[in-house]
Amino acid sequence: MTGSAQRDTPPRISARERGEHLDEPRAEVTATHSLAPPVRVLLVADMRSPTTWGWVDAVRSARVVVLGIDGLPLPKHRPLSANTEGSCRGVKQRLRSFVGATPKRLRATGRVRQVVGPLLASIKGRRIRRVVKRAEADVVHALRIPCEAMAALAACPRAVPLAVSIWGNDLTLQASESYLTRRATRRVLARTDLLFADCQRDIDLAGTYGLRPTTPTAVLPGGGGVDLTRVAEQDRTLTSHLSDLAGSGHRLVVNARGCRSYVRNEILLDALSLLASDLDPRVRVVFVDSAHDAALRRSIEHHRLRSKIIVMGKRSPEEVFSLFRRAEVSVSITDHDGTPNSLLEAMAAGAIPVCGDLPSIREWIEPGRNGFLAAFNDPLAVADALRLALGLSDAERSSIKTENGRIIAIRAERGSAGKHAAEKYGQLMMHREDHLAPAGRRHVHSQNER
C-alpha cells in the first residue's frame, strides 16, 4: 500500500515498546462527538461465528447501533440458532459434512466455494439492498471479504459508506486461489470506504488489490479483542468433562485451530514424533475441534505418542479459554494466517505461544521474548520451539505471561477496540456529510473557520 494512505495502526515496534503506540487524538474525537447520535451500522456477517459476536459486543459498548440484515437491531446475546443469511458459510458447512473433513477434501470444497461463493453473494446482496434503504443504515459493514463483502458490495448504494474487515487469509490465500474470487476481491476493495484488518500486513496487501490510497484504515482484532472483564470473572477451573480428559497433574499443550486447509496438523504430529524420546511423560497434547478429521485420527492411531494425544470435538469459546488457562503452551502451525483470535486468547490466558513463522504473527510475537516461532513446514523447527516452550523455568514463564498480558491490555482489549472502531465509523460519517454538503455551505463554513 502506498505511503499516503490514512493509516491508524500501531507502529512497528518491539514487544517491549508496544505500550507507547497509543495516539492521544483518539480521546479528543470521542469527547468532541460524544453527543452525536449513535451510528447505525448494518452488519453483513456470519451470525453463527463467535468472532462476529465479539465484534458486535465491542462496538455496541461504544454506543454503535448494530443492525442485522433484516434491518433490526441485533439481540443482546448470540442466539443458540443463529441466522446465516448474508454469508456463504452455509454452503461451506454442507460441503464439509458431505465430503468429510480431511485436508485434501477441504481444499477441494474450497475450490467449489471459490466459484459458487461470489455468484451466490451477489444474489444475496441484491436482496439485502432493499433492507439497507429501509433501515436507513449509516454504514454497511462486511466482516471479511469472501463472501460477506461480496454480498455487501451488491447491497450497498453509492450514497452509503461501505466498511470492510479483512480476516485471516482473505488476501494471502482466498483471493489468490481463483480468478472469480480475485476479481471480486478487487471490486470490493476498490469500493471500500473504511478498511479494518487484524494485522498491518493485510493493510499493506490491500493496496495491491485496488484499495484507494486515501481510504481510512485501522488495525484492530477481527473479533473485537479480548473481554478482559469477563476473563477476570471467569471460573479458572475446567468444566468436569474437560477435567476428566486433562488431569491436574498433566502439562497441557493446546492446539485450538481445528481442521482447516491451512492448518498444518501433520507437521505438528511429525514434530511430536521427534520429541517422543525425551518428552515429559506428564505432557498431554490437546487437539480441539478436530474429532471430525478422519485423516488426523488415523495418523494419531499410529503415532508414537498416541496415548498422550487428546482429540476433542468443537468446544465453546469459554471452554477453549479454560483450556488455555490450564495449558502451559498453545500451538498453532499454519501456512496462512492473520491474527488468530486463539492467539490473543492464549496470550491473555497465560499460555506460551508457539506459532508458525508468518509476518502477521511477528506483529505480536517477538521470538524468545514473548513466545516462539518456527517454520510452518519444518517439523524439526516446530519440535525445537516446543522443546524451548516446555523447558522454560518458572521465572521465564512468568515473565512471558506478564509481557503478553500487557500487550493484550494495550492492543487487544475489547472496550478500547470498540471505542476505536466507533470513532472510525463516526469519522466516516462526518466525511460523508462534508462531502454531501452543498458547496456554498462548505465555503461559508471554511470562511468562518478562518
C-alpha positions in Angstrom: 0.0 0.0 0.0 1.3 3.4 -0.8 2.6 5.7 2.0 -0.1 8.3 1.6 -2.9 6.0 2.9 -4.6 7.2 6.1 -3.4 4.5 8.5 -4.5 4.3 12.1 -2.3 1.5 13.3 0.3 0.7 15.9 3.8 1.4 14.7 6.2 -1.4 14.0 7.9 -1.6 17.4 9.2 -4.3 19.6 7.1 -6.1 22.2 9.0 -4.1 24.9 7.9 -0.8 23.4 4.4 -1.6 22.4 2.9 0.3 25.3 3.9 3.6 23.7 1.8 3.3 20.5 -1.5 4.8 21.7 -2.4 8.0 20.0 -3.9 10.9 22.0 -6.2 12.5 19.4 -8.5 9.5 19.7 -9.7 10.7 23.1 -10.3 14.2 21.7 -12.6 12.8 18.9 -14.6 10.9 21.4 -15.1 13.9 23.7 -16.0 16.2 20.9 -18.6 14.0 19.4 -20.0 12.3 22.5 -23.4 14.0 22.0 -23.7 12.9 18.3 -26.4 10.4 17.6 -25.3 6.8 17.5 -24.0 5.5 14.2 -26.3 2.8 12.7 -24.3 0.0 11.2 -25.9 -2.7 9.1 -23.6 -5.8 9.6 -23.2 -8.4 6.8 -21.6 -11.3 8.6 -21.7 -15.0 9.6 -24.0 -14.7 12.6 -23.1 -18.2 13.8 -19.5 -17.1 14.4 -18.3 -16.1 17.9 -15.9 -13.8 16.1 -18.8 -11.8 14.7 -20.5 -11.5 18.1 -17.2 -10.4 19.7 -17.1 -7.5 17.2 -20.8 -6.7 17.9 -20.2 -6.6 21.6 -17.1 -4.4 21.2 -18.8 -1.7 19.1 -22.1 -1.8 20.9 -20.2 -1.0 24.1 -19.3 2.3 22.3 -22.9 3.2 21.5 -23.0 1.9 18.0 -26.4 0.6 16.9 -25.7 -2.7 15.1 -28.4 -3.9 12.7 -28.8 -7.4 11.1 -29.6 -7.9 7.5 -33.3 -7.9 8.4 -32.8 -4.2 9.3 -33.5 -4.7 13.0 -31.1 -4.3 15.9 -29.3 -7.5 16.8 -30.2 -9.2 20.0 -28.1 -8.6 23.1 -26.6 -12.1 23.0 -25.8 -14.6 20.3 -28.8 -16.8 19.6 -28.4 -20.5 20.0 -29.6 -21.0 16.5 -28.1 -18.1 14.6 -29.2 -16.9 11.1 -26.6 -17.5 8.4 -28.2 -15.3 5.8 -25.8 -13.0 4.0 -22.9 -15.4 4.3 -21.6 -18.3 2.2 -20.8 -20.3 5.4 -23.9 -22.4 5.0 -22.6 -23.8 1.7 -19.2 -24.4 3.3 -20.6 -26.4 6.2 -22.9 -28.5 4.0 -20.0 -29.3 1.7 -17.7 -30.2 4.6 -20.2 -32.5 6.2 -20.9 -34.2 2.8 -17.3 -35.0 1.9 -15.8 -35.5 5.4 -13.1 -33.2 6.8 -9.7 -34.2 5.5 -7.2 -31.6 4.3 -7.4 -32.9 0.8 -11.2 -32.8 0.7 -11.3 -29.4 2.4 -9.1 -28.0 -0.4 -11.5 -29.5 -2.9 -14.6 -28.0 -1.3 -12.7 -24.7 -1.0 -12.3 -24.6 -4.8 -16.0 -25.2 -5.2 -16.8 -22.3 -2.8 -14.5 -20.0 -4.8 -16.8 -20.5 -7.8 -20.1 -20.7 -6.1 -19.5 -18.2 -3.3 -19.1 -15.0 -5.4 -22.1 -15.9 -7.5 -24.4 -16.5 -4.5 -23.1 -13.5 -2.7 -24.2 -11.1 -5.4 -27.7 -12.6 -5.4 -28.0 -12.3 -1.6 -26.6 -8.8 -1.8 -29.4 -7.6 -4.1 -31.9 -8.9 -1.6 -30.2 -7.1 1.2 -30.1 -3.8 -0.7 -33.8 -3.2 -0.1 -33.2 -3.6 3.6 -30.3 -1.1 3.6 -32.6 1.6 2.2 -35.5 0.7 4.6 -33.3 0.6 7.7 -31.7 3.9 6.9 -28.3 2.5 7.8 -25.4 5.0 8.1 -22.8 2.4 7.2 -22.8 -1.1 5.8 -20.0 -3.2 7.3 -19.0 -6.6 6.0 -17.0 -8.8 8.3 -14.4 -10.4 5.9 -14.3 -10.4 2.1 -15.4 -13.8 1.0 -18.3 -13.9 0.8 -19.7 -11.2 3.1 -18.1 -8.2 1.5 -19.1 -9.5 -1.9 -22.7 -9.6 -0.8 -22.3 -6.1 0.8 -20.9 -4.7 -2.4 -24.2 -5.6 -4.2 -26.2 -4.4 -1.2 -24.6 -1.0 -0.6 -25.9 2.0 -2.6 -23.2 4.5 -3.6 -24.6 7.0 -1.1 -24.0 4.7 1.8 -20.4 4.1 3.0 -19.0 0.6 2.9 -16.7 -0.7 5.6 -14.9 -4.0 5.2 -13.0 -6.2 7.6 -10.2 -8.5 6.4 -9.9 -11.7 8.3 -7.1 -14.2 8.4 -6.3 -15.4 5.0 -8.7 -13.4 2.9 -5.9 -11.9 0.8 -3.0 -14.3 1.3 -5.0 -17.5 0.4 -8.6 -16.9 -0.7 -8.0 -14.0 -3.2 -5.2 -15.8 -4.9 -6.8 -19.2 -5.5 -9.3 -18.4 -8.2 -10.0 -15.7 -10.9 -13.5 -15.1 -9.7 -12.5 -14.6 -6.1 -9.6 -12.4 -7.1 -11.8 -10.2 -9.3 -14.5 -9.9 -6.6 -11.9 -9.0 -4.0 -10.5 -6.2 -6.2 -14.0 -4.9 -6.8 -14.7 -4.9 -3.1 -11.5 -3.1 -2.1 -11.9 -0.5 -4.9 -15.3 0.4 -3.4 -14.3 0.2 0.3 -14.6 3.5 2.3 -13.2 2.2 5.5 -10.9 -0.9 6.0 -10.3 -2.8 9.1 -7.7 -5.6 9.3 -6.4 -7.7 12.2 -2.7 -7.1 11.1 -0.7 -4.4 9.3 0.4 -6.9 6.6 -3.2 -7.1 5.3 -3.5 -3.3 5.2 -0.3 -3.3 3.0 -1.6 -6.1 0.8 -5.0 -4.4 0.3 -3.2 -1.6 -1.7 -2.1 -4.2 -4.2 -5.7 -5.3 -4.6 -7.1 -1.9 -5.5 -7.7 -0.1 -2.2 -7.5 3.6 -2.7 -4.5 5.3 -1.1 -6.8 7.8 0.7 -9.1 5.1 2.3 -9.0 5.3 6.1 -7.7 2.1 7.7 -7.4 0.7 11.2 -5.7 -2.4 12.6 -8.0 -4.0 15.2 -8.7 -7.6 16.3 -11.2 -9.1 14.0 -13.3 -10.4 16.9 -13.3 -7.1 18.8 -10.5 -8.1 21.1 -10.4 -9.9 24.4 -13.0 -9.1 27.0 -10.7 -8.8 30.0 -13.5 -8.0 32.4 -15.2 -11.3 31.5 -11.9 -13.1 31.7 -11.3 -11.9 35.2 -14.7 -13.1 36.3 -14.5 -16.5 34.5 -14.1 -19.6 36.7 -10.5 -20.8 36.5 -11.4 -24.5 36.7 -12.1 -26.6 33.7 -15.6 -28.0 33.3 -16.0 -31.5 34.6 -15.8 -33.4 31.3 -12.7 -31.4 30.3 -11.1 -32.1 33.7 -11.6 -35.8 33.1 -9.6 -35.6 29.9 -6.8 -33.4 31.3 -6.0 -34.2 34.9 -4.5 -31.7 37.3 -1.0 -33.3 37.1 -0.8 -33.0 33.3 1.1 -30.4 31.4 -1.1 -29.3 28.5 -0.2 -28.2 25.0 -3.3 -27.0 23.3 -3.9 -26.7 19.6 -7.3 -24.9 19.1 -7.1 -24.4 15.3 -9.2 -27.4 14.3 -9.2 -28.9 10.8 -8.7 -26.3 8.1 -6.8 -26.4 4.8 -4.1 -24.0 6.0 -3.6 -25.6 9.5 -0.6 -27.9 9.4 -1.5 -30.6 11.9 0.6 -33.2 10.0 3.7 -31.0 10.7 2.8 -30.8 14.4 2.4 -34.6 14.6 5.8 -35.1 12.9 7.3 -32.6 15.4 5.8 -34.6 18.3 7.3 -37.8 17.0 10.8 -36.1 17.1 10.1 -35.2 20.7 8.8 -38.6 21.8 12.1 -39.9 23.3 12.6 -37.0 25.7 9.1 -35.6 26.3 8.0 -35.2 29.9 5.5 -38.1 30.5 3.1 -35.6 32.1 2.7 -33.7 28.8 -0.7 -34.1 27.0 -1.3 -32.6 23.6 -4.9 -31.5 23.0 -6.4 -31.0 19.5 -9.6 -29.0 19.8 -12.4 -29.1 17.1 -10.7 -32.0 15.4 -12.8 -35.0 16.1 -14.3 -34.9 12.6 -10.9 -35.0 10.9 -10.7 -38.6 9.8 -7.1 -38.3 8.4 -5.9 -36.8 11.7 -7.5 -39.6 13.7 -5.9 -42.2 11.5 -2.5 -40.5 11.9 -2.8 -40.4 15.7 -3.8 -44.1 15.9 -0.3 -45.0 14.6 1.6 -42.2 16.4 4.3 -42.9 18.9 2.6 -40.6 21.4 -1.0 -41.7 20.7 -1.6 -42.2 24.5 -0.6 -38.6 25.2 -2.8 -37.0 22.4 -6.3 -36.0 23.2 -8.7 -35.2 20.3 -11.8 -33.1 21.1 -14.8 -32.0 19.2 -16.0 -28.4 19.0 -15.9 -26.5 22.2 -17.4 -23.2 23.3 -15.2 -20.1 23.5 -15.4 -20.3 27.3 -14.2 -23.9 27.3 -11.4 -23.2 25.0 -10.3 -20.2 27.1 -10.4 -22.5 30.2 -8.1 -24.9 28.4 -5.7 -22.1 27.5 -5.7 -21.0 31.2 -4.8 -24.5 32.2 -2.2 -25.0 29.5 1.5 -24.3 29.6 1.7 -24.0 25.8 -0.6 -23.1 22.9 0.5 -24.2 19.5 -0.7 -23.0 16.1 1.2 -24.2 13.0 -0.4 -22.6 9.9 0.9 -21.6 6.4 -1.6 -18.7 6.1 -2.9 -16.5 8.9 -3.8 -13.1 10.1 -4.1 -12.5 13.8 -5.9 -15.6 15.2 -8.4 -14.9 17.9 -7.0 -18.1 19.6 -3.5 -16.5 19.7 -4.9 -13.4 21.6 -6.9 -15.6 23.9 -3.9 -17.8 24.7 -1.7 -14.7 25.4 -4.4 -13.3 27.7 -4.8 -16.7 29.5 -1.1 -17.1 30.1 -0.3 -20.0 27.7 3.1 -19.7 26.0 2.5 -19.3 22.2 4.3 -21.5 19.7 3.3 -20.5 16.2 4.2 -20.8 12.5 6.6 -18.0 11.5 4.4 -15.7 9.5 4.7 -11.8 9.1 1.3 -11.3 10.7 2.3 -13.4 13.7 5.5 -11.5 14.1 3.4 -8.4 14.7 2.5 -10.0 18.1 5.3 -12.4 18.9 9.0 -11.5 19.3 10.7 -14.9 19.2 12.3 -15.8 22.5 10.8 -12.8 24.3 7.1 -13.5 24.5 6.7 -16.7 22.5 8.4 -19.0 20.0 8.1 -19.1 16.2 9.0 -22.0 13.8 9.0 -22.5 10.0 5.5 -23.9 9.4 6.8 -26.6 7.0 9.7 -27.9 9.2 8.9 -30.5 11.8 12.4 -30.2 13.4 11.9 -26.4 13.8 8.5 -26.9 15.4 9.9 -29.6 17.7 12.7 -27.2 18.8 10.2 -24.5 19.5 8.0 -26.8 21.6 11.1 -28.0 23.5 12.0 -24.5 24.3 8.5 -23.6 25.5 8.2 -26.6 27.6 11.6 -26.2 29.1 11.1 -22.7 30.4 11.8 -22.0 34.1 9.0 -20.7 36.3 10.6 -17.3 36.3 10.9 -17.2 32.5 7.3 -18.4 32.1 6.1 -15.8 34.5 7.9 -13.1 32.6 6.3 -14.1 29.3 2.9 -14.2 30.8 3.3 -10.7 32.3 4.5 -9.3 28.9 1.7 -10.9 27.0 -0.9 -9.7 29.4 0.5 -6.2 29.0 0.4 -6.5 25.2 -3.3 -7.7 25.2 -4.3 -4.9 27.6 -2.8 -2.3 25.4 -3.5 -3.6 21.9 -6.4 -6.0 22.1 -8.7 -5.1 25.0 -12.3 -5.2 23.8 -13.5 -1.9 25.3 -10.7 0.0 23.7 -11.1 -1.8 20.4 -14.8 -1.0 20.3 -14.2 2.7 21.0 -11.6 2.9 18.3 -13.9 1.2 15.8 -16.8 3.5 16.8 -14.6 6.5 16.2 -13.7 5.3 12.7 -17.4 4.8 11.9 -18.0 8.4 13.2 -15.2 9.9 11.2 -16.5 8.1 8.1 -20.0 9.6 8.7 -18.5 13.1 9.2 -16.5 12.8 6.0 -19.6 11.7 4.1 -21.7 14.6 5.5 -19.0 17.1 4.5 -18.8 15.6 1.0 -22.6 15.8 0.5 -22.9 19.3 1.9 -23.7 22.0 -0.7 -20.6 23.7 -2.0 -21.8 27.1 -0.8 -22.4 25.9 2.7 -18.9 24.4 2.9 -17.4 27.6 1.6 -19.1 29.7 4.3 -18.0 27.2 6.9 -14.5 27.5 5.7 -14.6 31.3 5.8 -15.9 31.3 9.4 -13.1 29.0 10.4 -10.5 31.5 9.2 
